Amino acid sequence: MNRATTREASSGSQPSPIVTGRVLRGRDFSLLVQPRALLVIGILLAVAVLLALIGLTQGKVAVPLGDIIPAIFGNGERKHVLALGLRMPRVVAALTAGAALGVSGAVFQSVSNNALGSPDVIGLTTGAASGAITQIVLFDAGPVQVMLAALAGGVGTALAIYLLSLKGGVTGGYRLVLIGLGVGALLGSYNSLLMVRGQVEQAVSANIWIAGSLDGRQWTQVLPVLIGTIIVVPITILLARRATLVEMGDDIASQLGVRAEPTRRWLIFCGVALAALATAAVGPIAFIALSAPQIARRLSRARGLSIVPAALMGSCLLLGADVVSQAIPTATTLPIGQVTGLIGGIYLAWLLTRSKQL
């Protein structure tokens, strides 16, 4: 094994960290193993498991930690088994939607080469919300129809942003972010108009959905984002090395044998799919996609597109916010989107004051 030292390209106001690792070489491959990144992944995985266990204990029927495993397999008290049957989809939704948002944010920050490049900032989640609100207000649709409409809205918005941001056959950078902000503002106005013109009951339902919530999640809503995350995240991991080369510039990537624009298209497809699936499952959750990849990158000091740390950080942030929202002594459980929005707004303000790139 050889010792390898690489320097990450500077981003924002952060100094370029030295990333030290070991290169594992085979006959047809080489792999850079970074001990610090592996340590961060292990810690985040342990935190996610702990938060999941805490989430399973919370509710009107308290389930002791020691009774969780037997109850999962149906061997505990009946009330505990029933309680976990209702809470398990909520916890799985938080884990998978958080992971999907974390990876989606990492992808769009890589494609745009901008710290603000996340699906909630550039309008993708607003587009998904437009599809859902249209179904709720105009057609009084059920949960499955609302979920499908959110998926269609997110994908349609992404396609519009991509086509509008194309210049000379190339997309990305500030142009992608600025056009996304414009499209998001337009769709936000459309959403507000729909809720004002709709019936009171439908407007209330739409407002609850747009706030983002994990309450009442069912397996029919959770399985699409779970399956989608399992399929799309490995594809994104395979594209990560190419994405790192594209971040250096199209000319350098081309010299190293990587076609920049096709790589960006595949990355955008993966990011859109993950963001749309997460939004369809739990609503437009704010700032997870923005903050998760950046916090994970600062902790791991990994170079390039760090998929696994971003996914685990997204899961920890969303599930942690859900645990906190349920623990706050209020008459009703706070919508998870409002909790993440409050925390994320503080983080965004800090990011804007610290970064020279914005």
Secondary structure, DSSP 8 states (H G I E B T S, - for coil): -EEEEEE---BTTB---EEEEEEEE-SS-EEEE-HHHHHHHHHHHHHHHHHHHHHHH-SSS---GGGHHHHHTT-S-HHHHHHHHHHHHHHHHHHHHHHHHHHHHHHHHHHHTSTT--TTTTTHHHHHHHHHHHHHHHH---HHHHHHHHHHHHHHHHHHHHHHH-BTTB--HHHHHHHHHHHHHHHHHHHHHHHHHS-HHHHHHHHHHHH---TT--HHHHHHHHHHHHHHHHHHHHHHHHHHHHHT-HHHHHHTT--HHHHHHHHHHHHHHHHHHHHHHH----SHHHHHHHHHHHHH---S--HHHHHHHHHHHHHHHHHHHHHS--SS---HHHHHHHHHHHHHHHHHHH-S--
